[in-house]
Amino acid sequence: MSVVTYGYAVWSPIIWLIVLLVIAAIALYVRSRGQKRYKKGTAQTDIFLSGIQVPPAEQRHIPAHNIYWGFFEALKGFYSAMMRPHTGILNDYMLWLVAVMAITVLVLIIVI
């Protein structure tokens, strides 16, 4: 058995290439059947915001803390406890990594 002909059709790169080409052909056909009256730079490309006048681009930015406010508010107790050890200093993160790896190795040595 070789890498190219593994024995299973699912893993055959030739089959995957043929499937990809067929899907690309179908996608191009569907796309070619689309509206021909579409024009860039006209009212067709304007943002639709439920009939409300769209604010300028600098006012449309929504910070992530606003998007996930409910999620963070619901888990405030967990996040406040988890944010204390996070200093933002790479050395601290490496210390945590080495400590967790050492504990894992000790547990494996004791168990095995």
N, C-alpha and C positions, 0 to 999 in steps of 0.2 A: 504494500500500500504506500502511496506517496501522499504528499501534502495536497496536491491538486485533486486527486481522485481518492478521497478518504473512504469511500464506500457507502456513504450516506448522502442522499441528494440534498439534504438540508445544508450540509457543510460545503457543498461543491461551489467554488467561486465562479465557474462557468454558468451554472444555473442562476446564481445571484446576479451576474452581469446581464443575462438575458431578461430576468425579471425586472431589473432596474431599467433596461432599455424599453421594455413594454410599458412600464408605468410612466416613463418620461414621454413616450409617444402618446399615450392616452391623455396625459396632462397637457401636452402641447395642442392636441386636438380640441380638448374642452376649452382651453384658453383662446384658441382661434375662433371659436363660436361666440365669443363675447361681444359686447356692444361696440360698434364702430364709431358711435357719436361722441365718445369720451374725448375731452380736450383738456390738456394740462393748462394750469394758470387761469382757469375760468372759475365761475361759482361752483362748478362740479367738484372742485378739489378743496373747497372751504370746509372747515371743521363744523360739524353739526352738534350743537350742545342743547338739544331739546328746545330750539327756537330762541334761546337766550343769546344776546350778543357776546361773542367770544372775546375774552380779555386778551391783552397783548401777551406775547410769549413769556416775558419775564414774570408776569403775574400768574401764569398757568402752572408753574412748577409747584408740585405738592411734595413737601418733605416726607421722608419715610416715617418719621416719628408720628406724623399725622395719619398716615395710611394705616399703620399698625397700632394705633392708640388703644383700641379695645383689647387687643391681644396682650399688649404690655400691661395694661391696667388690670386685667384679669389675673395675670401672673406676676404682679408687682412684688409679692413676698419672695418668690423664687428668684426673680431678677435682682432684687436688692441684695440678697444673700450671695448671689453669684458674681455680682459686680465688685464686691470688696476685694477679692484676691486678684482681680484683673487690673494690673497697673499700667499695661501698655508697654512695658520694658521687655525686650526680647530675652534678656538674661533670666528674668523671672519665669518666663514660659519654658525656657530650656531647663531650668531647675525643676519645674513641675514634670516635664517630660522624663528627665532622668530619674526622678523620684518614683514616678509611676512605673517606669521600666524596671527599676530595682525591686520594687515591691512585687511586680509580676514575676520576675525571675526567682525571687525568694519563695513565693507561693508555689511555683512550678517545681523548684528543687525539693521543697518539703513534701509535696504531693507525690512526686515521682520518686 
